[in-house]
Amino acid sequence: MDYLISLFTDPTAWIALATLTAMEVVLGIDNLIFISVLSNKLPEHLRSKARRIGIAAALVLRLGLLATIALIVKLTAPLFEIFGQSFSWRDLILIAGGLFLVWKATTEIHHSVDPDPGPDRLNPAVVVTSMAAVIGQILLLDLIFSLDSIITAVGMTPHIPIMVVAVVIAVITMLLVADALANFVHANPTILMLALAFLLLIGTTLIADGFGAPVAKGYIYAAMTFSAFVEGLNMVARRARRRKVSEQANLP
């Protein structure tokens, strides 16, 4: 109790909490984009449920990893070495997760741009993906993103209570915006393509990180923000053109 009181009255602890919470929210964007893309493949009445299950699983995984913080730290220890490059369990997990994301995003993009893909369970227009398949894929990526999130938290503060509070706030934020983001992606096909491109980028950076060549997160999110800004301008332009065409069609 004295430990918690001392944390509560320590200004540096509040600064650490604010910084870590912001970082966890930003890191959660990757996970949320993936959940949005996958959940939109389900029948409409199941989408929100799938998102809630996926985000709840993310919270459970993060808190579970915090409970085994000593083990998580050991995951960064070198496991073996190839051509002078050492690999840890964390590296292998990031590489596997990155490869999965690259495969998933590439497959989705292929079926979006192929004019005649034929029968395809991955086509967003054909809702045949099962709830179990979607939840399974969400859980797999939850594990990858949760591991990255907790290792980041460990590097920013030594205080477990601060990590727990930051993780809970970040996951609650994800829960609040999940439906809005998913509905927006579903309603705008070009946004779906942009989201898939983001997943491809995120997967590539996970692989690079696993091979010991991490890309600064700031560059990644700056590129994503700029791309989203450009797409926003495109959406405004398309809306203006449609309005002009509609007005001209109504002229006598």
TIZAZA-293407 format. One line per 3 residues: their letters; for each residue x, y, z of C-alpha. Coordinates in nm, 3 decimals. Example, Ala and Ser with C-alpha at 12.3 -4.5 7.8 and 13.67 -1.06 7.14 Angstrom:
2
AS = 1.230 -0.450 0.780; 1.367 -0.106 0.714
***
This chain:
252
MDY = 0.000 0.000 0.000; 0.283 0.239 0.088; 0.436 0.163 -0.251
LIS = 0.114 0.261 -0.433; 0.077 0.577 -0.224; 0.433 0.680 -0.305
LFT = 0.363 0.624 -0.675; 0.040 0.825 -0.654; 0.223 1.122 -0.501
DPT = 0.524 1.105 -0.733; 0.501 1.355 -1.025; 0.745 1.153 -1.233
AWI = 0.515 0.852 -1.204; 0.227 1.055 -1.350; 0.449 1.171 -1.635
ALA = 0.553 0.811 -1.701; 0.187 0.703 -1.695; 0.082 0.972 -1.944
TLT = 0.373 0.895 -2.177; 0.325 0.519 -2.162; -0.052 0.547 -2.209
AME = -0.003 0.759 -2.521; 0.251 0.508 -2.652; 0.020 0.213 -2.582
VVL = -0.269 0.385 -2.761; -0.049 0.448 -3.066; 0.076 0.088 -3.066
GID = -0.284 -0.028 -3.040; -0.369 0.134 -3.375; -0.195 -0.151 -3.559
NLI = -0.398 -0.410 -3.375; -0.722 -0.216 -3.422; -0.676 -0.187 -3.800
FIS = -0.628 -0.563 -3.827; -0.933 -0.633 -3.610; -1.142 -0.392 -3.819
VLS = -1.043 -0.553 -4.150; -1.110 -0.907 -4.026; -1.434 -0.837 -3.838
NKL = -1.589 -0.674 -4.146; -1.586 -1.015 -4.317; -1.846 -1.149 -4.078
PEH = -2.223 -1.105 -4.103; -2.316 -0.760 -3.976; -2.478 -0.886 -3.654
LRS = -2.154 -1.063 -3.553; -1.901 -0.790 -3.632; -1.927 -0.589 -3.313
KAR = -1.914 -0.908 -3.104; -1.597 -1.021 -3.283; -1.433 -0.684 -3.219
RIG = -1.522 -0.693 -2.851; -1.387 -1.047 -2.816; -1.069 -0.955 -3.001
IAA = -1.006 -0.643 -2.792; -1.093 -0.824 -2.467; -0.844 -1.094 -2.565
ALV = -0.584 -0.823 -2.622; -0.641 -0.694 -2.270; -0.618 -1.043 -2.119
LRL = -0.299 -1.119 -2.311; -0.135 -0.792 -2.210; -0.223 -0.835 -1.842
GLL = -0.115 -1.198 -1.858; 0.219 -1.099 -2.005; 0.262 -0.836 -1.734
ATI = 0.204 -1.109 -1.475; 0.500 -1.298 -1.623; 0.720 -0.992 -1.669
ALI = 1.037 -1.177 -1.565; 0.978 -1.431 -1.843; 0.903 -1.157 -2.097
VKL = 1.236 -0.991 -2.024; 1.413 -1.324 -2.086; 1.250 -1.348 -2.429
TAP = 1.492 -1.081 -2.549; 1.799 -1.291 -2.460; 1.988 -1.434 -2.763
LFE = 1.875 -1.787 -2.847; 2.102 -1.871 -3.141; 2.313 -1.698 -3.405
IFG = 2.318 -1.715 -3.786; 2.584 -1.538 -3.993; 2.670 -1.315 -3.701
QSF = 2.306 -1.219 -3.638; 2.163 -1.336 -3.306; 1.795 -1.420 -3.266
SWR = 1.581 -1.431 -2.953; 1.234 -1.571 -2.896; 1.101 -1.217 -2.936
DLI = 1.272 -1.187 -3.274; 1.128 -1.517 -3.394; 0.778 -1.421 -3.279
LIA = 0.801 -1.083 -3.453; 0.924 -1.244 -3.776; 0.644 -1.502 -3.770
GGL = 0.384 -1.234 -3.701; 0.526 -1.008 -3.969; 0.519 -1.287 -4.228
FLV = 0.158 -1.363 -4.138; 0.060 -0.997 -4.176; 0.242 -0.965 -4.510
WKA = 0.074 -1.283 -4.638; -0.268 -1.172 -4.514; -0.244 -0.818 -4.652
TTE = -0.100 -0.936 -4.987; -0.377 -1.195 -5.027; -0.646 -0.938 -4.946
IHH = -0.498 -0.682 -5.185; -0.474 -0.943 -5.462; -0.840 -1.035 -5.429
SVD = -0.937 -0.667 -5.419; -0.758 -0.575 -5.743; -0.818 -0.898 -5.938
PDP = -1.111 -0.824 -6.173; -1.212 -1.192 -6.181; -1.091 -1.369 -5.866
GPD = -1.359 -1.637 -5.885; -1.516 -1.790 -5.575; -1.323 -1.654 -5.279
RLN = -1.387 -1.668 -4.909; -1.152 -1.371 -4.859; -1.354 -1.139 -5.081
PAV = -1.512 -0.874 -4.852; -1.824 -0.885 -5.068; -1.876 -1.253 -4.987
VVT = -1.935 -1.309 -4.616; -1.853 -1.673 -4.555; -1.570 -1.641 -4.304
SMA = -1.655 -1.816 -3.978; -1.652 -1.647 -3.640; -1.398 -1.899 -3.512
AVI = -1.159 -1.831 -3.803; -1.174 -1.455 -3.748; -1.126 -1.483 -3.371
GQI = -0.838 -1.727 -3.423; -0.654 -1.487 -3.651; -0.723 -1.193 -3.419
LLL = -0.585 -1.390 -3.122; -0.271 -1.478 -3.317; -0.195 -1.114 -3.396
DLI = -0.307 -1.004 -3.049; -0.022 -1.214 -2.911; 0.233 -1.047 -3.141
FSL = 0.113 -0.693 -3.073; 0.076 -0.760 -2.701; 0.432 -0.884 -2.676
DSI = 0.562 -0.575 -2.855; 0.343 -0.353 -2.635; 0.463 -0.503 -2.306
ITA = 0.831 -0.501 -2.405; 0.789 -0.131 -2.490; 0.627 -0.074 -2.150
VGM = 0.911 -0.252 -1.970; 1.160 -0.025 -2.146; 0.975 0.290 -2.037
TPH = 0.905 0.229 -1.667; 0.997 -0.026 -1.398; 0.664 0.015 -1.215
IPI = 0.413 -0.265 -1.283; 0.107 -0.067 -1.158; 0.182 0.209 -1.411
MVV = 0.208 -0.049 -1.689; -0.124 -0.206 -1.588; -0.309 0.127 -1.578
AVV = -0.161 0.237 -1.913; -0.254 -0.093 -2.080; -0.611 -0.084 -1.944
IAV = -0.664 0.276 -2.059; -0.524 0.196 -2.405; -0.745 -0.111 -2.449
ITM = -1.056 0.077 -2.330; -0.975 0.345 -2.589; -0.952 0.075 -2.855
LLV = -1.288 -0.062 -2.743; -1.454 0.280 -2.768; -1.335 0.355 -3.122
ADA = -1.340 0.003 -3.268; -1.693 0.008 -3.412; -1.658 0.357 -3.556
LAN = -1.329 0.272 -3.726; -1.455 -0.061 -3.861; -1.775 0.094 -3.997
FVH = -1.577 0.372 -4.162; -1.344 0.121 -4.327; -1.640 -0.089 -4.441
ANP = -1.821 0.212 -4.590; -1.518 0.334 -4.786; -1.354 0.077 -5.018
TIL = -1.049 0.301 -5.076; -0.997 0.320 -4.700; -1.001 -0.060 -4.692
MLA = -0.718 -0.067 -4.946; -0.528 0.191 -4.740; -0.578 -0.020 -4.426
LAF = -0.442 -0.326 -4.608; -0.141 -0.123 -4.720; -0.087 -0.022 -4.356
LLL = -0.095 -0.390 -4.255; 0.161 -0.468 -4.525; 0.383 -0.189 -4.394
IGT = 0.342 -0.301 -4.033; 0.421 -0.662 -4.125; 0.738 -0.555 -4.306
TLI = 0.856 -0.351 -4.008; 0.791 -0.646 -3.773; 1.010 -0.866 -3.992
ADG = 1.281 -0.599 -4.006; 1.269 -0.564 -3.627; 1.299 -0.941 -3.589
FGA = 1.612 -0.938 -3.805; 1.771 -0.668 -3.592; 1.698 -0.371 -3.819
PVA = 1.415 -0.190 -3.640; 1.249 0.104 -3.811; 1.172 0.399 -3.585
KGY = 0.800 0.401 -3.502; 0.787 0.773 -3.567; 0.865 0.723 -3.935
IYA = 0.601 0.452 -3.968; 0.323 0.652 -3.808; 0.425 0.969 -3.992
AMT = 0.390 0.780 -4.323; 0.055 0.636 -4.216; -0.072 0.979 -4.107
FSA = 0.036 1.142 -4.433; -0.125 0.865 -4.637; -0.449 0.901 -4.440
FVE = -0.439 1.278 -4.496; -0.400 1.234 -4.873; -0.684 0.981 -4.879
GLN = -0.896 1.228 -4.682; -0.836 1.489 -4.952; -0.935 1.233 -5.216
MVA = -1.258 1.159 -5.031; -1.343 1.530 -5.011; -1.270 1.567 -5.383
RRA = -1.489 1.268 -5.474; -1.773 1.398 -5.259; -1.751 1.739 -5.426
RRR = -1.759 1.582 -5.773; -2.062 1.369 -5.686; -2.241 1.674 -5.547
KVS = -2.165 1.873 -5.864; -2.291 1.592 -6.089; -2.606 1.564 -5.877
EQA = -2.671 1.936 -5.897; -2.623 1.937 -6.275; -2.860 1.641 -6.312
NLP = -3.130 1.832 -6.123; -3.102 2.140 -6.343; -3.401 2.195 -6.573
***
